[in-house]
Structures are given as C-alpha cells and as structure tokens.
Amino acid sequence: MADIEIRQESPTAFYIKVHETDNVAIIVNDRGLKAGTRFPDGLTLIEHIPQGHKVALVDIPIHGEIIRYGEVIGYAVRDIPQGSWD
C-alpha cells in the first residue's frame, strides 16, 4: 500500500502526494488554492489551482512523464512549470 503524504501550508492549505516518486499532487481545498500559496517544502503555486486538480511538484518538460501513484499516468503535451496545473 502506498504511503500518502499530505503537505500543509496553513491549517487550510493542503495537497496530497500519494507516492514518494510522484511528480504531481492533488489540491484538496474547497475552491482550490490561489497563486502565491507557499508550502513548507518550498512549493509555490504560480496560478490558481482548482480543488481536485493536479499540481506539478517539479518542472515537467514537454513529453516528460507525469507520475502519480508511483506510476506513469501520462506524458506532458507542453512544458509544465512547478506550481502549475495540467
């Protein structure tokens, strides 16, 4: 079973990273999180990310693997900067 990692900026800002090798996480806050939200691990959102959407934890180049659950779930069709959603 995968270890689920929850990162929190404040009592109201969360993302969930399911596996240690994931390069995306899921924003779980109602109404999402605004651009500029910063997490203790250094991740800063560069745009508003709606609830339930993925956020890039690292820069993902065009054609780069998108990894969730420790598995490749797709490939980037454009460069995806860290802190944005795909």
A tleap script that builds the chain and sets N, CA, C and O, in Angstrom:
source leaprc.protein.ff14SB
mol = sequence {
  NMET ALA ASP ILE GLU ILE ARG GLN GLU SER
  PRO THR ALA PHE TYR ILE LYS VAL HIE GLU
  THR ASP ASN VAL ALA ILE ILE VAL ASN ASP
  ARG GLY LEU LYS ALA GLY THR ARG PHE PRO
  ASP GLY LEU THR LEU ILE GLU HIE ILE PRO
  GLN GLY HIE LYS VAL ALA LEU VAL ASP ILE
  PRO ILE HIE GLY GLU ILE ILE ARG TYR GLY
  GLU VAL ILE GLY TYR ALA VAL ARG ASP ILE
  PRO GLN GLY SER TRP CASP
}
set mol.1.N position { 0.844 -1.173 0.000 }
set mol.1.CA position { 0.000 0.000 0.000 }
set mol.1.C position { 0.891 1.240 0.000 }
set mol.1.O position { 1.921 1.269 0.674 }
set mol.2.N position { 0.501 2.245 -0.743 }
set mol.2.CA position { 1.294 3.474 -0.872 }
set mol.2.C position { 1.176 4.311 0.397 }
set mol.2.O position { 0.134 4.342 1.052 }
set mol.3.N position { 2.264 4.982 0.722 }
set mol.3.CA position { 2.230 5.944 1.816 }
set mol.3.C position { 1.687 7.243 1.251 }
set mol.3.O position { 2.162 7.720 0.221 }
set mol.4.N position { 0.706 7.813 1.908 }
set mol.4.CA position { 0.128 9.075 1.454 }
set mol.4.C position { 0.762 10.201 2.252 }
set mol.4.O position { 0.782 10.173 3.483 }
set mol.5.N position { 1.278 11.190 1.537 }
set mol.5.CA position { 1.931 12.332 2.166 }
set mol.5.C position { 1.049 13.552 1.973 }
set mol.5.O position { 0.680 13.886 0.847 }
set mol.6.N position { 0.715 14.210 3.059 }
set mol.6.CA position { -0.102 15.418 2.997 }
set mol.6.C position { 0.777 16.596 3.382 }
set mol.6.O position { 1.370 16.606 4.461 }
set mol.7.N position { 0.864 17.589 2.503 }
set mol.7.CA position { 1.638 18.799 2.783 }
set mol.7.C position { 0.668 19.918 3.079 }
set mol.7.O position { -0.371 20.045 2.432 }
set mol.8.N position { 1.014 20.726 4.059 }
set mol.8.CA position { 0.118 21.771 4.524 }
set mol.8.C position { 0.864 23.093 4.611 }
set mol.8.O position { 1.954 23.157 5.180 }
set mol.9.N position { 0.279 24.158 4.044 }
set mol.9.CA position { 0.853 25.497 4.178 }
set mol.9.C position { 0.368 26.125 5.476 }
set mol.9.O position { 1.154 26.716 6.217 }
set mol.10.N position { -0.880 26.003 5.741 }
set mol.10.CA position { -1.518 26.554 6.931 }
set mol.10.C position { -2.626 25.578 7.296 }
set mol.10.O position { -2.793 24.566 6.615 }
set mol.11.N position { -3.384 25.848 8.343 }
set mol.11.CA position { -4.461 24.910 8.669 }
set mol.11.C position { -5.483 24.732 7.544 }
set mol.11.O position { -6.333 23.845 7.621 }
set mol.12.N position { -5.411 25.563 6.502 }
set mol.12.CA position { -6.419 25.461 5.446 }
set mol.12.C position { -5.855 25.154 4.063 }
set mol.12.O position { -6.623 25.130 3.101 }
set mol.13.N position { -4.561 24.918 3.916 }
set mol.13.CA position { -3.989 24.674 2.585 }
set mol.13.C position { -3.327 23.303 2.535 }
set mol.13.O position { -2.357 23.040 3.248 }
set mol.14.N position { -3.871 22.424 1.675 }
set mol.14.CA position { -3.372 21.057 1.604 }
set mol.14.C position { -3.158 20.586 0.174 }
set mol.14.O position { -3.870 20.988 -0.746 }
set mol.15.N position { -2.158 19.723 0.008 }
set mol.15.CA position { -2.091 18.887 -1.189 }
set mol.15.C position { -1.752 17.478 -0.751 }
set mol.15.O position { -1.160 17.270 0.308 }
set mol.16.N position { -2.132 16.505 -1.577 }
set mol.16.CA position { -1.867 15.103 -1.277 }
set mol.16.C position { -0.954 14.529 -2.344 }
set mol.16.O position { -1.246 14.589 -3.538 }
set mol.17.N position { 0.149 13.976 -1.889 }
set mol.17.CA position { 1.099 13.256 -2.741 }
set mol.17.C position { 1.007 11.795 -2.317 }
set mol.17.O position { 1.278 11.468 -1.161 }
set mol.18.N position { 0.627 10.914 -3.242 }
set mol.18.CA position { 0.337 9.529 -2.894 }
set mol.18.C position { 1.592 8.678 -2.741 }
set mol.18.O position { 1.656 7.843 -1.838 }
set mol.19.N position { 2.584 8.867 -3.594 }
set mol.19.CA position { 3.786 8.025 -3.592 }
set mol.19.C position { 5.018 8.912 -3.626 }
set mol.19.O position { 4.990 9.999 -4.204 }
set mol.20.N position { 6.096 8.454 -3.011 }
set mol.20.CA position { 7.311 9.278 -2.920 }
set mol.20.C position { 7.898 9.662 -4.269 }
set mol.20.O position { 8.597 10.671 -4.363 }
set mol.21.N position { 7.632 8.885 -5.321 }
set mol.21.CA position { 8.184 9.206 -6.644 }
set mol.21.C position { 7.259 10.088 -7.483 }
set mol.21.O position { 7.621 10.468 -8.596 }
set mol.22.N position { 6.074 10.419 -6.969 }
set mol.22.CA position { 5.128 11.245 -7.725 }
set mol.22.C position { 5.720 12.617 -8.022 }
set mol.22.O position { 6.401 13.210 -7.186 }
set mol.23.N position { 5.449 13.112 -9.231 }
set mol.23.CA position { 5.870 14.479 -9.558 }
set mol.23.C position { 4.667 15.416 -9.666 }
set mol.23.O position { 4.807 16.575 -10.056 }
set mol.24.N position { 3.486 14.905 -9.319 }
set mol.24.CA position { 2.278 15.719 -9.204 }
set mol.24.C position { 1.578 15.354 -7.896 }
set mol.24.O position { 1.751 14.258 -7.363 }
set mol.25.N position { 0.787 16.297 -7.395 }
set mol.25.CA position { -0.025 16.071 -6.201 }
set mol.25.C position { -1.413 16.642 -6.485 }
set mol.25.O position { -1.621 17.307 -7.500 }
set mol.26.N position { -2.352 16.382 -5.590 }
set mol.26.CA position { -3.729 16.827 -5.772 }
set mol.26.C position { -4.067 17.890 -4.725 }
set mol.26.O position { -3.828 17.700 -3.533 }
set mol.27.N position { -4.623 19.004 -5.186 }
set mol.27.CA position { -5.096 20.063 -4.292 }
set mol.27.C position { -6.457 19.640 -3.749 }
set mol.27.O position { -7.355 19.293 -4.517 }
set mol.28.N position { -6.611 19.671 -2.423 }
set mol.28.CA position { -7.844 19.153 -1.830 }
set mol.28.C position { -8.710 20.223 -1.165 }
set mol.28.O position { -9.752 19.893 -0.598 }
set mol.29.N position { -8.317 21.463 -1.217 }
set mol.29.CA position { -9.093 22.529 -0.583 }
set mol.29.C position { -10.338 22.884 -1.379 }
set mol.29.O position { -10.320 22.901 -2.609 }
set mol.30.N position { -11.426 23.168 -0.657 }
set mol.30.CA position { -12.615 23.707 -1.314 }
set mol.30.C position { -12.213 24.970 -2.058 }
set mol.30.O position { -11.485 25.804 -1.520 }
set mol.31.N position { -12.676 25.117 -3.276 }
set mol.31.CA position { -12.374 26.264 -4.146 }
set mol.31.C position { -10.914 26.336 -4.563 }
set mol.31.O position { -10.498 27.323 -5.170 }
set mol.32.N position { -10.127 25.312 -4.249 }
set mol.32.CA position { -8.736 25.289 -4.685 }
set mol.32.C position { -7.856 26.225 -3.880 }
set mol.32.O position { -8.211 26.647 -2.780 }
set mol.33.N position { -6.688 26.545 -4.454 }
set mol.33.CA position { -5.728 27.432 -3.795 }
set mol.33.C position { -5.268 28.500 -4.766 }
set mol.33.O position { -5.140 28.250 -5.965 }
set mol.34.N position { -5.021 29.681 -4.251 }
set mol.34.CA position { -4.658 30.822 -5.096 }
set mol.34.C position { -3.174 30.826 -5.450 }
set mol.34.O position { -2.350 30.219 -4.767 }
set mol.35.N position { -2.862 31.518 -6.522 }
set mol.35.CA position { -1.465 31.741 -6.907 }
set mol.35.C position { -0.750 32.414 -5.750 }
set mol.35.O position { -1.312 33.281 -5.079 }
set mol.36.N position { 0.486 32.014 -5.520 }
set mol.36.CA position { 1.273 32.578 -4.433 }
set mol.36.C position { 1.230 31.761 -3.155 }
set mol.36.O position { 2.021 32.000 -2.243 }
set mol.37.N position { 0.304 30.786 -3.075 }
set mol.37.CA position { 0.282 29.907 -1.902 }
set mol.37.C position { 1.617 29.181 -1.826 }
set mol.37.O position { 2.081 28.610 -2.812 }
set mol.38.N position { 2.232 29.208 -0.642 }
set mol.38.CA position { 3.559 28.608 -0.461 }
set mol.38.C position { 3.479 27.524 0.610 }
set mol.38.O position { 2.851 27.711 1.652 }
set mol.39.N position { 4.122 26.394 0.342 }
set mol.39.CA position { 4.164 25.269 1.267 }
set mol.39.C position { 5.546 25.175 1.912 }
set mol.39.O position { 6.522 25.659 1.339 }
set mol.40.N position { 5.647 24.564 3.088 }
set mol.40.CA position { 6.928 24.463 3.792 }
set mol.40.C position { 8.041 23.785 2.992 }
set mol.40.O position { 9.220 24.052 3.228 }
set mol.41.N position { 7.683 22.919 2.057 }
set mol.41.CA position { 8.710 22.227 1.256 }
set mol.41.C position { 9.254 23.099 0.126 }
set mol.41.O position { 10.108 22.660 -0.644 }
set mol.42.N position { 8.756 24.342 0.027 }
set mol.42.CA position { 9.246 25.268 -0.991 }
set mol.42.C position { 8.337 25.414 -2.198 }
set mol.42.O position { 8.519 26.335 -2.995 }
set mol.43.N position { 7.359 24.525 -2.352 }
set mol.43.CA position { 6.434 24.628 -3.482 }
set mol.43.C position { 5.623 25.911 -3.358 }
set mol.43.O position { 5.030 26.180 -2.314 }
set mol.44.N position { 5.601 26.698 -4.427 }
set mol.44.CA position { 4.783 27.904 -4.505 }
set mol.44.C position { 3.910 27.793 -5.747 }
set mol.44.O position { 4.407 27.538 -6.844 }
set mol.45.N position { 2.608 27.985 -5.569 }
set mol.45.CA position { 1.692 27.911 -6.708 }
set mol.45.C position { 1.853 29.156 -7.566 }
set mol.45.O position { 1.873 30.275 -7.052 }
set mol.46.N position { 1.967 28.959 -8.880 }
set mol.46.CA position { 2.139 30.105 -9.771 }
set mol.46.C position { 0.840 30.501 -10.456 }
set mol.46.O position { 0.800 31.462 -11.225 }
set mol.47.N position { -0.214 29.758 -10.174 }
set mol.47.CA position { -1.544 30.091 -10.682 }
set mol.47.C position { -2.572 29.478 -9.741 }
set mol.47.O position { -2.244 28.607 -8.936 }
set mol.48.N position { -3.816 29.936 -9.846 }
set mol.48.CA position { -4.888 29.327 -9.059 }
set mol.48.C position { -5.037 27.877 -9.507 }
set mol.48.O position { -5.041 27.584 -10.703 }
set mol.49.N position { -5.158 26.979 -8.542 }
set mol.49.CA position { -5.351 25.565 -8.869 }
set mol.49.C position { -6.658 25.114 -8.232 }
set mol.49.O position { -6.799 25.153 -7.009 }
set mol.50.N position { -7.622 24.685 -9.057 }
set mol.50.CA position { -8.916 24.265 -8.534 }
set mol.50.C position { -8.813 22.993 -7.678 }
set mol.50.O position { -7.891 22.191 -7.827 }
set mol.51.N position { -9.781 22.844 -6.790 }
set mol.51.CA position { -9.854 21.638 -5.966 }
set mol.51.C position { -9.906 20.399 -6.855 }
set mol.51.O position { -10.615 20.377 -7.861 }
set mol.52.N position { -9.153 19.371 -6.479 }
set mol.52.CA position { -9.175 18.105 -7.199 }
set mol.52.C position { -8.246 18.050 -8.393 }
set mol.52.O position { -8.116 17.003 -9.026 }
set mol.53.N position { -7.596 19.162 -8.714 }
set mol.53.CA position { -6.683 19.186 -9.862 }
set mol.53.C position { -5.258 18.888 -9.419 }
set mol.53.O position { -4.886 19.077 -8.261 }
set mol.54.N position { -4.477 18.416 -10.381 }
set mol.54.CA position { -3.071 18.114 -10.122 }
set mol.54.C position { -2.242 19.393 -10.143 }
set mol.54.O position { -2.539 20.338 -10.873 }
set mol.55.N position { -1.192 19.395 -9.322 }
set mol.55.CA position { -0.198 20.460 -9.332 }
set mol.55.C position { 1.154 19.808 -9.580 }
set mol.55.O position { 1.464 18.765 -9.004 }
set mol.56.N position { 1.956 20.427 -10.440 }
set mol.56.CA position { 3.305 19.916 -10.712 }
set mol.56.C position { 4.206 20.241 -9.525 }
set mol.56.O position { 4.323 21.399 -9.124 }
set mol.57.N position { 4.841 19.216 -8.969 }
set mol.57.CA position { 5.749 19.395 -7.835 }
set mol.57.C position { 7.148 19.770 -8.290 }
set mol.57.O position { 7.951 20.284 -7.511 }
set mol.58.N position { 7.429 19.511 -9.546 }
set mol.58.CA position { 8.711 19.853 -10.180 }
set mol.58.C position { 8.398 20.327 -11.592 }
set mol.58.O position { 7.287 20.120 -12.079 }
set mol.59.N position { 9.356 20.956 -12.253 }
set mol.59.CA position { 9.183 21.289 -13.668 }
set mol.59.C position { 9.104 19.985 -14.458 }
set mol.59.O position { 9.944 19.100 -14.292 }
set mol.60.N position { 8.097 19.870 -15.311 }
set mol.60.CA position { 7.940 18.687 -16.155 }
set mol.60.C position { 8.080 19.153 -17.603 }
set mol.60.O position { 7.275 19.957 -18.072 }
set mol.61.N position { 9.090 18.657 -18.314 }
set mol.61.CA position { 9.301 19.104 -19.697 }
set mol.61.C position { 8.276 18.492 -20.653 }
set mol.61.O position { 7.658 17.473 -20.345 }
set mol.62.N position { 8.106 19.120 -21.808 }
set mol.62.CA position { 7.244 18.553 -22.838 }
set mol.62.C position { 7.676 17.106 -23.091 }
set mol.62.O position { 8.869 16.817 -23.192 }
set mol.63.N position { 6.719 16.219 -23.191 }
set mol.63.CA position { 6.904 14.772 -23.372 }
set mol.63.C position { 7.433 14.078 -22.120 }
set mol.63.O position { 7.688 12.874 -22.150 }
set mol.64.N position { 7.603 14.815 -21.015 }
set mol.64.CA position { 8.061 14.214 -19.757 }
set mol.64.C position { 6.956 13.386 -19.120 }
set mol.64.O position { 5.770 13.615 -19.358 }
set mol.65.N position { 7.363 12.427 -18.313 }
set mol.65.CA position { 6.408 11.561 -17.627 }
set mol.65.C position { 5.672 12.328 -16.533 }
set mol.65.O position { 6.262 13.133 -15.813 }
set mol.66.N position { 4.374 12.060 -16.426 }
set mol.66.CA position { 3.569 12.547 -15.311 }
set mol.66.C position { 3.347 11.334 -14.421 }
set mol.66.O position { 2.761 10.337 -14.843 }
set mol.67.N position { 3.824 11.434 -13.182 }
set mol.67.CA position { 3.832 10.278 -12.290 }
set mol.67.C position { 2.914 10.536 -11.101 }
set mol.67.O position { 3.059 11.525 -10.382 }
set mol.68.N position { 1.961 9.618 -10.913 }
set mol.68.CA position { 1.041 9.632 -9.777 }
set mol.68.C position { 0.863 8.187 -9.339 }
set mol.68.O position { 0.876 7.286 -10.178 }
set mol.69.N position { 0.703 7.954 -8.078 }
set mol.69.CA position { 0.619 6.595 -7.512 }
set mol.69.C position { 1.902 5.810 -7.767 }
set mol.69.O position { 1.895 4.580 -7.705 }
set mol.70.N position { 3.009 6.509 -8.054 }
set mol.70.CA position { 4.260 5.835 -8.360 }
set mol.70.C position { 4.296 5.247 -9.756 }
set mol.70.O position { 5.208 4.487 -10.080 }
set mol.71.N position { 3.319 5.585 -10.591 }
set mol.71.CA position { 3.200 5.053 -11.952 }
set mol.71.C position { 3.082 6.198 -12.956 }
set mol.71.O position { 2.580 7.273 -12.628 }
set mol.72.N position { 3.540 5.962 -14.154 }
set mol.72.CA position { 3.363 6.938 -15.228 }
set mol.72.C position { 1.892 6.923 -15.628 }
set mol.72.O position { 1.357 5.887 -16.023 }
set mol.73.N position { 1.245 8.079 -15.524 }
set mol.73.CA position { -0.172 8.163 -15.899 }
set mol.73.C position { -0.368 8.944 -17.192 }
set mol.73.O position { -1.486 9.047 -17.697 }
set mol.74.N position { 0.714 9.490 -17.723 }
set mol.74.CA position { 0.625 10.242 -18.967 }
set mol.74.C position { 1.923 10.952 -19.261 }
set mol.74.O position { 2.917 10.799 -18.551 }
set mol.75.N position { 1.893 11.733 -20.323 }
set mol.75.CA position { 3.066 12.485 -20.764 }
set mol.75.C position { 2.649 13.925 -21.020 }
set mol.75.O position { 1.561 14.182 -21.536 }
set mol.76.N position { 3.501 14.845 -20.664 }
set mol.76.CA position { 3.198 16.267 -20.811 }
set mol.76.C position { 3.121 16.650 -22.289 }
set mol.76.O position { 4.000 16.291 -23.073 }
set mol.77.N position { 2.082 17.369 -22.661 }
set mol.77.CA position { 1.935 17.840 -24.040 }
set mol.77.C position { 2.534 19.239 -24.208 }
set mol.77.O position { 2.577 19.782 -25.312 }
set mol.78.N position { 2.992 19.806 -23.100 }
set mol.78.CA position { 3.679 21.103 -23.087 }
set mol.78.C position { 4.576 21.117 -21.854 }
set mol.78.O position { 4.449 20.254 -20.985 }
set mol.79.N position { 5.469 22.078 -21.775 }
set mol.79.CA position { 6.246 22.250 -20.550 }
set mol.79.C position { 5.284 22.636 -19.427 }
set mol.79.O position { 4.433 23.507 -19.608 }
set mol.80.N position { 5.419 21.995 -18.279 }
set mol.80.CA position { 4.564 22.289 -17.130 }
set mol.80.C position { 5.467 22.783 -16.000 }
set mol.80.O position { 6.209 21.994 -15.415 }
set mol.81.N position { 5.413 24.064 -15.692 }
set mol.81.CA position { 6.269 24.595 -14.623 }
set mol.81.C position { 5.826 24.114 -13.238 }
set mol.81.O position { 4.641 23.878 -13.000 }
set mol.82.N position { 6.784 23.976 -12.344 }
set mol.82.CA position { 6.485 23.647 -10.957 }
set mol.82.C position { 5.488 24.665 -10.415 }
set mol.82.O position { 5.639 25.868 -10.627 }
set mol.83.N position { 4.466 24.172 -9.713 }
set mol.83.CA position { 3.477 25.059 -9.110 }
set mol.83.C position { 2.301 25.391 -9.998 }
set mol.83.O position { 1.457 26.208 -9.629 }
set mol.84.N position { 2.230 24.763 -11.176 }
set mol.84.CA position { 1.081 24.988 -12.062 }
set mol.84.C position { 0.297 23.684 -12.184 }
set mol.84.O position { 0.724 22.645 -11.682 }
set mol.85.N position { -0.842 23.748 -12.850 }
set mol.85.CA position { -1.636 22.531 -13.010 }
set mol.85.C position { -1.726 22.141 -14.470 }
set mol.85.O position { -1.608 22.958 -15.383 }
set mol.86.N position { -1.941 20.850 -14.639 }
set mol.86.CA position { -2.005 20.323 -16.004 }
set mol.86.C position { -3.378 19.803 -16.320 }
set mol.86.O position { -3.616 19.322 -17.428 }
savepdb mol mol.pdb
quit
